[in-house]
């Protein structure tokens, strides 16, 4: 199963089928195309700032490795690690760009293929309220009452910090 995030325009009303036509699904996980063709992949997806930053990072890494006279093996390893980082973070860059452009993430869908994820997301978003119906506005939650701050003398004492190896606690403590 693959996980996809669904991005809709901010002005989309719940149950609006026309707004779903502008929706974008972004698959989560490693992106092989971004790994092999980082800057071109970003330009293809209109990630202008990310493409510029990646180009600068690749050139800066290359210049720095030449200036430090690093061996060819270490330079290849550094370039490979940068490409792996780009492949891992490519989907996050797309999500960030969509949110910045006014298309925040509204749902997460798990499906074996893109087409099934698209159908499931459409069914969720359009079928939630039925076609043509409008959703009622959410009830306003009253603010929590404000507690006055206690003077320092009345503050409860905090237990002293202790360093405990991962997963090991003395018996009787939580």
Secondary structure as GFF3:
##gff-version 3
##sequence-region A 1 174
A	DSSP	beta_strand	2	7	.	.	.	ID=ss1
A	DSSP	alpha_helix	17	21	.	.	.	ID=ss2
A	DSSP	beta_strand	24	27	.	.	.	ID=ss3
A	DSSP	alpha_helix	32	36	.	.	.	ID=ss4
A	DSSP	alpha_helix	38	44	.	.	.	ID=ss5
A	DSSP	alpha_helix	48	67	.	.	.	ID=ss6
A	DSSP	alpha_helix	72	100	.	.	.	ID=ss7
A	DSSP	beta_strand	105	111	.	.	.	ID=ss8
A	DSSP	alpha_helix	114	127	.	.	.	ID=ss9
A	DSSP	three_ten_helix	152	154	.	.	.	ID=ss10
###
